[in-house]
């Protein structure tokens, strides 16, 4: 079953009742699928709940991708090496900041 975000928000209880009966829902944002809602099944490996559940699921997903060869473990020191090699860019003295530039652009666009 396909549902747009607005319809899902307006009829959430009705759609969740369908999911409880076994239906799957694909959620669309402007004709682009963005999510899928599946019925919960005990014992499918998704029994963890609480604040750490998402982190556990992400760790499992990363492990699966590594096993499939999609990604590999990086070097922990690589981040500090990159930061050292890429010094922050300094804007010239007395030049306007990003907020000042944005405000100026907005004022000019209203004319």
C-alpha positions as CSV (number, residue, x, y, z in Angstrom):
1,X,0.0,0.0,0.0
2,X,1.3,3.5,-0.9
3,X,0.6,6.5,1.3
4,X,1.7,10.1,1.0
5,X,3.0,11.9,4.1
6,X,0.0,14.2,4.5
7,X,-2.4,11.2,4.4
8,X,-0.3,9.3,6.9
9,X,-0.3,12.2,9.3
10,X,-4.0,12.8,8.9
11,X,-5.0,9.1,9.2
12,X,-2.2,7.6,11.3
13,X,-4.5,5.4,13.5
14,X,-6.3,3.9,10.4
15,X,-3.0,3.1,8.7
16,X,-1.4,1.6,11.8
17,X,-4.5,-0.6,12.1
18,X,-3.8,-1.9,8.6
19,X,-0.2,-2.6,9.6
20,X,-1.4,-4.5,12.7
21,X,-3.5,-6.7,10.3
22,X,-0.3,-7.5,8.3
23,X,-0.2,-4.8,5.6
24,X,3.0,-3.0,4.7
25,X,2.9,0.7,3.9
26,X,5.3,2.6,1.7
27,X,5.4,6.3,2.6
28,X,5.9,8.8,-0.3
29,X,7.2,12.4,-0.2
30,X,6.2,14.0,-3.5
31,X,6.2,10.7,-5.4
32,X,9.5,9.6,-3.9
33,X,9.4,6.6,-1.5
34,X,11.0,7.6,1.8
35,X,10.0,5.0,4.3
36,X,8.3,1.6,4.8
37,X,6.2,0.6,7.8
38,X,6.1,-3.1,8.5
39,X,4.2,-5.2,11.0
40,X,6.1,-6.0,14.2
41,X,6.9,-9.6,14.6
42,X,8.3,-10.9,17.8
43,X,11.6,-12.7,17.4
44,X,12.6,-11.0,14.2
45,X,15.7,-9.5,15.8
46,X,14.0,-6.2,16.5
47,X,13.0,-6.8,20.1
48,X,15.2,-4.2,21.6
49,X,13.6,-0.9,22.7
50,X,14.8,2.2,24.5
51,X,17.5,4.7,23.8
52,X,20.2,2.2,22.9
53,X,18.1,0.3,20.5
54,X,18.8,2.5,17.5
55,X,22.5,2.4,18.1
56,X,22.4,-1.4,18.4
57,X,20.5,-1.6,15.1
58,X,23.0,0.8,13.4
59,X,25.9,-1.3,14.7
60,X,24.3,-4.4,13.3
61,X,23.7,-2.7,10.0
62,X,27.3,-1.6,9.7
63,X,28.5,-5.1,10.6
64,X,26.3,-6.5,7.8
65,X,27.6,-4.0,5.3
66,X,31.2,-4.8,6.3
67,X,30.5,-8.5,5.9
68,X,29.1,-7.9,2.4
69,X,32.2,-5.9,1.5
70,X,30.3,-2.7,1.0
71,X,32.4,-0.9,3.6
72,X,35.5,-1.5,5.6
73,X,36.7,-0.3,9.0
74,X,38.6,3.0,8.8
75,X,41.7,4.0,10.7
76,X,40.8,6.0,13.9
77,X,43.8,8.3,13.4
78,X,42.6,9.3,9.9
79,X,40.2,11.9,11.2
80,X,42.9,13.7,13.2
81,X,45.2,13.5,10.2
82,X,42.5,15.1,8.0
83,X,41.9,17.9,10.4
84,X,45.6,18.7,10.7
85,X,45.9,18.8,6.9
86,X,42.8,21.0,6.4
87,X,43.2,24.1,8.5
88,X,40.0,26.2,8.8
89,X,39.6,29.0,6.3
90,X,39.9,32.4,7.8
91,X,37.9,35.3,6.2
92,X,39.8,38.5,5.5
93,X,39.6,41.2,8.2
94,X,36.7,43.6,7.9
95,X,34.9,41.4,5.4
96,X,31.2,40.8,6.1
97,X,30.2,37.6,7.8
98,X,27.8,35.1,6.4
99,X,24.8,36.5,8.3
100,X,25.6,40.1,7.1
101,X,25.9,38.8,3.5
102,X,22.6,36.9,3.7
103,X,20.7,39.9,5.1
104,X,22.1,42.1,2.4
105,X,21.0,39.6,-0.3
106,X,17.5,39.5,1.2
107,X,17.2,43.3,1.2
108,X,18.4,43.5,-2.4
109,X,15.9,40.8,-3.5
110,X,12.9,42.7,-2.1
111,X,13.5,45.6,-4.5
